[in-house]
Amino acid sequence: MSRSSLQAVLLVDGYNIIGAWPCLKKTRDSAGLEAARGELVETMTSYSSFQGYETQIVFDAQYQNASSNKEAITDLLSVYYTDFGQTADTYIEKSCASFRHQIAQCLISRVIVATSDRAQQLMVQGYGAEWLSAQQLCGEVEATVCRMRHKYQTRRQSPSRFLANAIDAKARQRLAELRMGLK
């Protein structure tokens, strides 16, 4: 089976998450909405990569006279700005309806929607999607960051504090010979 046939899709209600995560609210209030969006995108880039989720962060352009726009950030993460007058909720609901058919055809394994909007939660679950609150997503992101740190720190740490213990036996032997003046 190809990679895409096993993939989960994560739809993130961008402004809902920004308004619910204390760190993103603080960034929004101190540095502006654009900075908070950038921080969310950066956070979700790492998370989606580690989890292997195809992630779409959806921001609505409800109050801006702009047409929809999709930005591919990585192979697994894209940012979608809705059409003028369309909410992120509407976009996510339509996506869930579309993905429902892809799940039935075994093209994707599952759809997860991250939002704390109760009405949205009920709607997407009606389409068979899973739901994560903003706080649950935050907890999962933090747990993933901890797992990533642990995974990569244990690889880099040598068994002891001495460099000689981090190299192979042949290199250690050669260094001993050089130190003793043998060759």
C-alpha positions in Angstrom: 0.0 0.0 0.0 1.2 3.5 -0.7 1.9 6.0 2.0 -1.2 8.1 1.3 -3.5 5.1 1.7 -2.5 4.9 5.4 -2.5 8.6 6.1 -4.6 10.4 8.7 -5.8 13.9 7.9 -5.8 16.6 10.6 -8.0 19.7 10.0 -7.1 22.6 12.4 -9.5 25.5 12.9 -6.7 28.1 13.0 -8.3 31.1 14.7 -10.1 28.8 17.2 -6.8 27.3 18.3 -5.1 30.7 18.5 -7.8 31.9 20.7 -7.6 28.9 23.0 -3.9 28.3 23.5 -2.5 30.7 26.1 0.9 30.9 24.3 -0.7 31.8 21.0 -3.1 34.3 22.6 -0.2 36.0 24.2 1.7 36.2 20.9 -1.5 37.5 19.2 -2.0 40.2 21.8 1.6 41.3 21.9 2.9 40.8 18.4 -0.3 40.6 16.3 -2.4 38.0 14.5 0.2 37.3 11.8 2.8 36.4 14.4 0.4 34.0 16.1 -0.5 32.4 12.8 3.2 31.9 12.0 3.8 30.4 15.5 0.9 28.0 15.0 2.1 27.0 11.5 5.6 26.4 12.9 4.3 24.3 15.8 2.0 22.2 13.6 4.8 21.6 11.0 6.8 19.7 13.6 3.8 17.9 15.0 2.4 16.8 11.6 5.8 15.6 10.5 6.4 13.6 13.6 2.9 12.1 13.6 2.8 11.6 9.8 -0.5 13.5 9.6 -1.5 15.3 6.5 -2.4 18.6 8.2 -4.5 21.5 6.9 -4.7 24.7 9.1 -7.8 26.6 8.1 -8.2 30.3 8.6 -11.3 32.1 7.5 -11.3 35.2 5.4 -14.8 36.0 6.6 -14.1 39.7 7.1 -11.6 40.2 4.3 -12.5 40.7 0.7 -10.1 38.0 -0.6 -10.4 34.8 -2.6 -9.4 31.5 -1.2 -5.7 30.6 -1.1 -3.8 27.5 -0.2 -0.2 27.5 0.8 1.8 24.3 0.9 4.3 24.6 3.8 5.7 21.1 3.6 4.6 17.8 2.0 2.4 17.2 5.1 1.3 20.7 6.0 -0.7 23.3 4.2 -2.5 26.5 5.2 -5.8 27.3 3.7 -7.5 30.7 3.7 -11.2 30.5 2.9 -13.1 32.6 0.4 -14.6 35.9 1.4 -17.8 35.2 3.4 -16.9 31.5 4.0 -16.0 30.4 7.6 -13.4 27.9 8.5 -16.2 25.9 10.0 -17.9 25.6 6.6 -14.7 24.7 4.9 -13.9 22.0 7.5 -17.5 20.5 7.3 -17.2 20.3 3.5 -13.8 18.7 3.8 -15.1 16.1 6.3 -17.9 15.2 3.9 -15.4 14.8 1.1 -13.0 12.8 3.2 -15.8 10.5 4.3 -15.8 9.1 0.8 -12.0 8.7 0.8 -12.2 6.8 4.1 -14.8 4.5 2.6 -12.5 3.9 -0.4 -9.5 3.3 2.0 -7.6 6.2 0.5 -7.1 7.7 4.0 -7.3 6.1 7.4 -9.0 8.7 9.5 -10.0 12.4 9.7 -9.3 14.4 12.9 -10.7 17.9 13.5 -9.1 20.2 16.1 -11.4 22.9 17.4 -13.2 23.8 20.6 -16.3 24.9 18.8 -19.1 22.6 20.2 -21.4 22.9 17.2 -18.4 22.1 14.9 -17.6 19.1 17.0 -21.1 17.6 16.6 -21.2 18.3 12.9 -17.8 16.7 12.1 -18.5 13.7 14.2 -21.7 13.3 12.2 -19.4 12.8 9.2 -17.4 10.2 11.0 -14.4 12.5 11.8 -12.7 12.4 15.2 -12.6 15.5 17.3 -9.9 17.1 19.4 -10.4 20.1 21.6 -7.9 22.9 21.4 -6.6 21.8 24.9 -6.3 18.2 23.8 -4.3 19.2 20.7 -2.1 21.4 22.9 -1.5 18.4 25.2 -0.7 16.1 22.3 1.7 18.7 20.7 3.5 19.1 24.0 3.7 15.3 24.5 5.1 14.9 21.0 7.7 17.6 21.6 8.8 15.7 24.8 9.0 12.4 22.8 11.0 14.1 20.1 13.5 15.6 22.5 13.8 12.3 24.4 14.3 10.3 21.1 17.0 12.6 19.7 18.8 13.3 23.0 19.2 9.6 23.8 20.8 9.1 20.3 23.3 11.9 20.9 24.3 11.0 24.5 27.4 8.8 24.9 27.5 6.2 27.6 29.8 8.3 29.7 31.3 11.8 29.7 34.6 10.6 28.0 35.0 11.0 24.3 37.0 7.8 24.1 33.9 5.8 25.1 31.9 7.3 22.2 34.3 5.9 19.5 34.7 2.4 18.2 37.4 0.0 19.6 39.7 0.3 16.5 39.8 4.1 16.7 40.5 3.9 20.4 43.4 1.5 19.7 44.8 3.8 17.1 44.6 6.8 19.5 46.4 4.8 22.2 49.2 3.9 19.7 49.6 7.5 18.8 49.7 8.6 22.4 52.4 5.9 23.2 54.4 7.0 20.2 53.9 3.8 18.3 53.7 4.8 14.7 
